[in-house]
Amino acid sequence: AVLKDGVLQQVGSPRDLYETPQNDFVAGFIGSPAMNLFAADTVEGGVKVGTKDVPVERQALDRATGSRVTIGIRPEDLVVVPDAEGGLQVTVKLVEELGSDGYLYGEATIDGEPTEIVVRVDGRTHPMAGDVVTISPIAGRLHVFDAETGLRLIDKAIA
C-alpha cells in the first residue's frame, strides 16, 4: 500500500505498483532511481517528447482534462539515440558507473525550465559529463498521467 499524507493512493504487489502506478505520486515514489516525470503536449496520435511524436492511444488522450499530460518514463526505459531519430536533448551532468550498468544524470530544458533526467546506460560505453545526447523512450514503456489530476490515463505502459 502507498499512502500520501495519510490518504491511500494504491494497493498492490510491488510489481503492480512499479508497472502500473495509478497516479504520478506512486510513479515517482516506487523505484530507484525514480521514474522521470515531466509535462508533455499532446499531438495528433500521441505526445511530444522533445522533437519526437510518441504514439499514445487516442482513448487515453481523450481522458485528459487538457492538451497537456504528464509522462513518466523509468530510467531503464530510455535509450540514447542518434540525433536524427529525434527525442529529448539532455546535457550529461554525471554518469554513475556501477559495473555492467550505469546511470546517466542529466538535464533537459522542458517548457523553458531545467528538468533532471535519469537514464540507465551501459556501464562501460556511455556518454561523458558535458556531452549533449538525445534520448527516446523504448516502445511499450511510456506512462501517461493527467496533468491536472495526476491520474493514470492508460491501462498499461505504451509507446
Buried (B, 14 or more C-beta within 10 A) or exposed (E): EBEEEEEEBBEBEEEBBBBBBBBBBBBBBBBEBBBBBBBBBBBEEBBBBBEBBBEBBEEBBEBBEEEBBBBBBBBBBBBBBEEEEBBBBBBBEEBEBEEEBBBBBBBBEBEEEEBBBBBBBEBEEBBEEEBEBBBBBBEEBBBBBBBEBBBBBBEEBBB
